[in-house]
Amino acid sequence: MVKKEKYVIGRLDVIDLPDLGVQDIHAKIDTGAYRSSLHCKKVHEEEGVLYFTLHTDTGFQEYATKDWTQKIVKSSNGKAQKRYVIKTRMRIFGKNFMASISLTDRSEMKNPLLIGRKILTNKFIVDVSQKNLSYDQKNQN
């Protein structure tokens, strides 16, 4: 049996979403959250195409995709809401990981991206005393 390498990630990091053309987006690592979520506004569906406006540190960008689903997501306050979910790659430690990310308004949160345990499981070990380990490694190369 081949044992997969696990990366140590801190409580915060700055990662890339290459499929969306987004670099250096601030992320909070949250082992209490099942799925990752991304700060978006103006999310709507028309004739099978999902349109959304992504809000990052560098501004706003509009996107459209046919690869989406809807899921019921229970937030930390206990309220369930229907959210759109897209699949996209996250680049962490120079490696690409496929992730399901729900689109939601995170304007009240400090970080536009929350990384949940669905992507963390069997790939990462979270050290809450650390931060920006992937970002620091990226900038050393």
C-alpha atoms as an extended CHARMM CRD file, in Angstrom:
* protein
*
       141  EXT
         1         1  MET       CA              0.0000000000        0.0000000000        0.0000000000  PROA      1               0.0000000000
         2         2  VAL       CA              1.3310000000        3.4120000000       -0.9960000000  PROA      2               0.0000000000
         3         3  LYS       CA              0.9840000000        6.0570000000        1.6770000000  PROA      3               0.0000000000
         4         4  LYS       CA              0.0300000000        9.4870000000        0.3240000000  PROA      4               0.0000000000
         5         5  GLU       CA              1.9450000000       12.5260000000        1.4820000000  PROA      5               0.0000000000
         6         6  LYS       CA             -0.0520000000       14.8810000000        3.6790000000  PROA      6               0.0000000000
         7         7  TYR       CA              0.6860000000       18.5920000000        3.6920000000  PROA      7               0.0000000000
         8         8  VAL       CA              0.6920000000       20.6130000000        6.9090000000  PROA      8               0.0000000000
         9         9  ILE       CA             -1.4980000000       23.6680000000        6.4170000000  PROA      9               0.0000000000
        10        10  GLY       CA             -2.1220000000       26.4640000000        8.8880000000  PROA      10              0.0000000000
        11        11  ARG       CA             -5.3830000000       28.0990000000        9.9620000000  PROA      11              0.0000000000
        12        12  LEU       CA             -5.0580000000       30.7140000000        7.2000000000  PROA      12              0.0000000000
        13        13  ASP       CA             -3.4240000000       30.6390000000        3.7840000000  PROA      13              0.0000000000
        14        14  VAL       CA             -3.3340000000       32.3870000000        0.4270000000  PROA      14              0.0000000000
        15        15  ILE       CA             -4.0210000000       30.0790000000       -2.5220000000  PROA      15              0.0000000000
        16        16  ASP       CA             -4.8790000000       30.0680000000       -6.2250000000  PROA      16              0.0000000000
        17        17  LEU       CA             -8.0320000000       29.0590000000       -8.1060000000  PROA      17              0.0000000000
        18        18  PRO       CA             -6.4830000000       28.4810000000      -11.5620000000  PROA      18              0.0000000000
        19        19  ASP       CA             -9.7030000000       27.5440000000      -13.4010000000  PROA      19              0.0000000000
        20        20  LEU       CA            -11.1370000000       30.9210000000      -12.3860000000  PROA      20              0.0000000000
        21        21  GLY       CA             -7.9330000000       32.8190000000      -13.1030000000  PROA      21              0.0000000000
        22        22  VAL       CA             -7.6660000000       33.8480000000       -9.4500000000  PROA      22              0.0000000000
        23        23  GLN       CA             -4.2900000000       34.1020000000       -7.7420000000  PROA      23              0.0000000000
        24        24  ASP       CA             -3.5090000000       34.8030000000       -4.1180000000  PROA      24              0.0000000000
        25        25  ILE       CA             -6.9870000000       34.5980000000       -2.6050000000  PROA      25              0.0000000000
        26        26  HSD       CA             -7.1250000000       34.6800000000        1.1890000000  PROA      26              0.0000000000
        27        27  ALA       CA             -8.5490000000       31.5050000000        2.7010000000  PROA      27              0.0000000000
        28        28  LYS       CA             -9.5670000000       30.3510000000        6.1530000000  PROA      28              0.0000000000
        29        29  ILE       CA             -9.0800000000       26.6510000000        6.8750000000  PROA      29              0.0000000000
        30        30  ASP       CA            -12.1680000000       25.3420000000        8.7040000000  PROA      30              0.0000000000
        31        31  THR       CA            -12.3070000000       21.6970000000        9.7850000000  PROA      31              0.0000000000
        32        32  GLY       CA            -15.8200000000       22.3230000000       11.1110000000  PROA      32              0.0000000000
        33        33  ALA       CA            -17.1470000000       23.0920000000        7.6380000000  PROA      33              0.0000000000
        34        34  TYR       CA            -17.8730000000       20.1630000000        5.3280000000  PROA      34              0.0000000000
        35        35  ARG       CA            -17.6470000000       21.9630000000        1.9860000000  PROA      35              0.0000000000
        36        36  SER       CA            -15.5610000000       24.9360000000        0.8970000000  PROA      36              0.0000000000
        37        37  SER       CA            -17.3170000000       28.2220000000        0.1280000000  PROA      37              0.0000000000
        38        38  LEU       CA            -16.4060000000       31.2540000000       -1.9430000000  PROA      38              0.0000000000
        39        39  HSD       CA            -17.5510000000       34.8660000000       -1.6870000000  PROA      39              0.0000000000
        40        40  CYS       CA            -19.8260000000       35.6700000000       -4.6300000000  PROA      40              0.0000000000
        41        41  LYS       CA            -22.7090000000       37.9500000000       -5.4320000000  PROA      41              0.0000000000
        42        42  LYS       CA            -25.2110000000       38.1400000000       -8.2550000000  PROA      42              0.0000000000
        43        43  VAL       CA            -25.4760000000       34.3550000000       -8.5380000000  PROA      43              0.0000000000
        44        44  HSD       CA            -28.2520000000       33.2130000000      -10.8720000000  PROA      44              0.0000000000
        45        45  GLU       CA            -29.0770000000       30.4860000000      -13.3770000000  PROA      45              0.0000000000
        46        46  GLU       CA            -30.4480000000       30.9640000000      -16.8800000000  PROA      46              0.0000000000
        47        47  GLU       CA            -31.1800000000       28.0910000000      -19.2600000000  PROA      47              0.0000000000
        48        48  GLY       CA            -28.7330000000       25.7230000000      -17.5440000000  PROA      48              0.0000000000
        49        49  VAL       CA            -25.9020000000       28.2450000000      -17.2740000000  PROA      49              0.0000000000
        50        50  LEU       CA            -24.8260000000       29.5530000000      -13.8730000000  PROA      50              0.0000000000
        51        51  TYR       CA            -23.6910000000       33.1870000000      -13.7950000000  PROA      51              0.0000000000
        52        52  PHE       CA            -21.8630000000       34.6410000000      -10.7950000000  PROA      52              0.0000000000
        53        53  THR       CA            -19.7090000000       37.5890000000       -9.8000000000  PROA      53              0.0000000000
        54        54  LEU       CA            -16.6230000000       36.6710000000       -7.8310000000  PROA      54              0.0000000000
        55        55  HSD       CA            -15.3100000000       39.1240000000       -5.2550000000  PROA      55              0.0000000000
        56        56  THR       CA            -11.5820000000       38.8800000000       -4.4910000000  PROA      56              0.0000000000
        57        57  ASP       CA             -8.9300000000       41.1510000000       -3.0350000000  PROA      57              0.0000000000
        58        58  THR       CA             -8.2340000000       42.5150000000       -6.5200000000  PROA      58              0.0000000000
        59        59  GLY       CA            -11.8180000000       43.3180000000       -7.5100000000  PROA      59              0.0000000000
        60        60  PHE       CA            -14.8190000000       41.7850000000       -9.2540000000  PROA      60              0.0000000000
        61        61  GLN       CA            -14.9500000000       39.2800000000      -12.0910000000  PROA      61              0.0000000000
        62        62  GLU       CA            -17.9950000000       37.7740000000      -13.8060000000  PROA      62              0.0000000000
        63        63  TYR       CA            -18.1170000000       34.0680000000      -14.6780000000  PROA      63              0.0000000000
        64        64  ALA       CA            -20.4210000000       31.5840000000      -16.3640000000  PROA      64              0.0000000000
        65        65  THR       CA            -20.3770000000       27.7820000000      -16.1160000000  PROA      65              0.0000000000
        66        66  LYS       CA            -22.5160000000       24.8380000000      -17.1450000000  PROA      66              0.0000000000
        67        67  ASP       CA            -20.8380000000       22.5770000000      -14.5460000000  PROA      67              0.0000000000
        68        68  TRP       CA            -22.8000000000       23.2620000000      -11.3710000000  PROA      68              0.0000000000
        69        69  THR       CA            -25.2850000000       21.7340000000       -8.9380000000  PROA      69              0.0000000000
        70        70  GLN       CA            -27.4160000000       22.9310000000       -6.0390000000  PROA      70              0.0000000000
        71        71  LYS       CA            -27.0290000000       21.6370000000       -2.4830000000  PROA      71              0.0000000000
        72        72  ILE       CA            -28.6630000000       22.3410000000        0.8600000000  PROA      72              0.0000000000
        73        73  VAL       CA            -25.9360000000       23.7560000000        3.1030000000  PROA      73              0.0000000000
        74        74  LYS       CA            -26.2760000000       24.2180000000        6.8470000000  PROA      74              0.0000000000
        75        75  SER       CA            -24.2860000000       27.2680000000        7.9420000000  PROA      75              0.0000000000
        76        76  SER       CA            -22.5200000000       27.7290000000       11.2710000000  PROA      76              0.0000000000
        77        77  ASN       CA            -25.5800000000       29.5490000000       12.6320000000  PROA      77              0.0000000000
        78        78  GLY       CA            -27.6670000000       26.4170000000       12.0160000000  PROA      78              0.0000000000
        79        79  LYS       CA            -29.7180000000       27.7940000000        9.1340000000  PROA      79              0.0000000000
        80        80  ALA       CA            -30.0640000000       25.6700000000        6.0130000000  PROA      80              0.0000000000
        81        81  GLN       CA            -29.9770000000       27.3720000000        2.6520000000  PROA      81              0.0000000000
        82        82  LYS       CA            -29.9180000000       26.2370000000       -0.9530000000  PROA      82              0.0000000000
        83        83  ARG       CA            -26.5840000000       27.1270000000       -2.5820000000  PROA      83              0.0000000000
        84        84  TYR       CA            -25.0610000000       26.7710000000       -5.9980000000  PROA      84              0.0000000000
        85        85  VAL       CA            -21.9590000000       24.5560000000       -6.0340000000  PROA      85              0.0000000000
        86        86  ILE       CA            -19.2210000000       24.5850000000       -8.6650000000  PROA      86              0.0000000000
        87        87  LYS       CA            -16.2460000000       22.2950000000       -9.1790000000  PROA      87              0.0000000000
        88        88  THR       CA            -12.8850000000       23.9500000000       -9.6590000000  PROA      88              0.0000000000
        89        89  ARG       CA             -9.2290000000       23.4130000000       -8.9010000000  PROA      89              0.0000000000
        90        90  MET       CA             -7.4610000000       24.8390000000       -5.8490000000  PROA      90              0.0000000000
        91        91  ARG       CA             -3.6810000000       25.1800000000       -6.0850000000  PROA      91              0.0000000000
        92        92  ILE       CA             -2.1290000000       24.6320000000       -2.6710000000  PROA      92              0.0000000000
        93        93  PHE       CA              1.5720000000       23.8590000000       -2.1400000000  PROA      93              0.0000000000
        94        94  GLY       CA              1.9940000000       23.9450000000       -5.9260000000  PROA      94              0.0000000000
        95        95  LYS       CA             -0.4310000000       21.0120000000       -6.3670000000  PROA      95              0.0000000000
        96        96  ASN       CA             -3.9000000000       21.0890000000       -7.8940000000  PROA      96              0.0000000000
        97        97  PHE       CA             -6.8160000000       19.6540000000       -5.9030000000  PROA      97              0.0000000000
        98        98  MET       CA            -10.3300000000       19.3700000000       -7.3330000000  PROA      98              0.0000000000
        99        99  ALA       CA            -12.8520000000       20.9950000000       -4.9970000000  PROA      99              0.0000000000
       100       100  SER       CA            -16.6150000000       21.4380000000       -4.7270000000  PROA      100             0.0000000000
       101       101  ILE       CA            -17.1790000000       25.0250000000       -3.6430000000  PROA      101             0.0000000000
       102       102  SER       CA            -20.4860000000       26.5810000000       -2.6650000000  PROA      102             0.0000000000
       103       103  LEU       CA            -21.0890000000       30.1610000000       -3.7700000000  PROA      103             0.0000000000
       104       104  THR       CA            -22.3480000000       32.5020000000       -1.0610000000  PROA      104             0.0000000000
       105       105  ASP       CA            -22.1440000000       36.0520000000        0.2420000000  PROA      105             0.0000000000
       106       106  ARG       CA            -19.1700000000       36.0900000000        2.6310000000  PROA      106             0.0000000000
       107       107  SER       CA            -18.9640000000       39.8960000000        2.8300000000  PROA      107             0.0000000000
       108       108  GLU       CA            -19.2690000000       39.7560000000        6.6320000000  PROA      108             0.0000000000
       109       109  MET       CA            -16.2990000000       37.3620000000        6.8260000000  PROA      109             0.0000000000
       110       110  LYS       CA            -12.6020000000       38.2730000000        6.8850000000  PROA      110             0.0000000000
       111       111  ASN       CA            -11.6200000000       35.8430000000        4.1180000000  PROA      111             0.0000000000
       112       112  PRO       CA            -13.3750000000       35.4080000000        0.7670000000  PROA      112             0.0000000000
       113       113  LEU       CA            -12.6300000000       31.6610000000        0.6980000000  PROA      113             0.0000000000
       114       114  LEU       CA            -13.3350000000       29.0330000000        3.3270000000  PROA      114             0.0000000000
       115       115  ILE       CA            -11.6830000000       25.6380000000        2.8490000000  PROA      115             0.0000000000
       116       116  GLY       CA            -13.6850000000       22.7970000000        4.4090000000  PROA      116             0.0000000000
       117       117  ARG       CA            -12.8410000000       19.2500000000        5.3780000000  PROA      117             0.0000000000
       118       118  LYS       CA            -14.1070000000       17.6580000000        2.1390000000  PROA      118             0.0000000000
       119       119  ILE       CA            -10.9170000000       18.8810000000        0.4190000000  PROA      119             0.0000000000
       120       120  LEU       CA             -8.7330000000       18.5760000000        3.5400000000  PROA      120             0.0000000000
       121       121  THR       CA             -9.4560000000       14.9220000000        4.3310000000  PROA      121             0.0000000000
       122       122  ASN       CA             -6.5410000000       12.5620000000        3.6260000000  PROA      122             0.0000000000
       123       123  LYS       CA             -4.5090000000       15.3890000000        2.0430000000  PROA      123             0.0000000000
       124       124  PHE       CA             -3.7970000000       17.8970000000        4.8150000000  PROA      124             0.0000000000
       125       125  ILE       CA             -3.0020000000       18.1120000000        8.5000000000  PROA      125             0.0000000000
       126       126  VAL       CA             -4.1270000000       21.4030000000       10.0500000000  PROA      126             0.0000000000
       127       127  ASP       CA             -1.7520000000       23.1130000000       12.4840000000  PROA      127             0.0000000000
       128       128  VAL       CA             -3.7360000000       26.0190000000       13.9350000000  PROA      128             0.0000000000
       129       129  SER       CA             -0.5670000000       27.6670000000       15.2580000000  PROA      129             0.0000000000
       130       130  GLN       CA              0.6180000000       28.2480000000       11.6640000000  PROA      130             0.0000000000
       131       131  LYS       CA             -0.5190000000       30.3940000000        8.7470000000  PROA      131             0.0000000000
       132       132  ASN       CA              0.3570000000       30.9930000000        5.0890000000  PROA      132             0.0000000000
       133       133  LEU       CA              2.5490000000       27.8720000000        4.7710000000  PROA      133             0.0000000000
       134       134  SER       CA              1.5890000000       27.2300000000        1.1280000000  PROA      134             0.0000000000
       135       135  TYR       CA              1.8680000000       30.9150000000        0.2350000000  PROA      135             0.0000000000
       136       136  ASP       CA              5.2820000000       31.2540000000        1.9060000000  PROA      136             0.0000000000
       137       137  GLN       CA              6.5470000000       28.1690000000        0.0470000000  PROA      137             0.0000000000
       138       138  LYS       CA              5.2370000000       29.5730000000       -3.2540000000  PROA      138             0.0000000000
       139       139  ASN       CA              7.0830000000       32.8440000000       -2.7090000000  PROA      139             0.0000000000
       140       140  GLN       CA             10.3740000000       31.1040000000       -1.8450000000  PROA      140             0.0000000000
       141       141  ASN       CA             10.5220000000       29.4150000000       -5.2640000000  PROA      141             0.0000000000
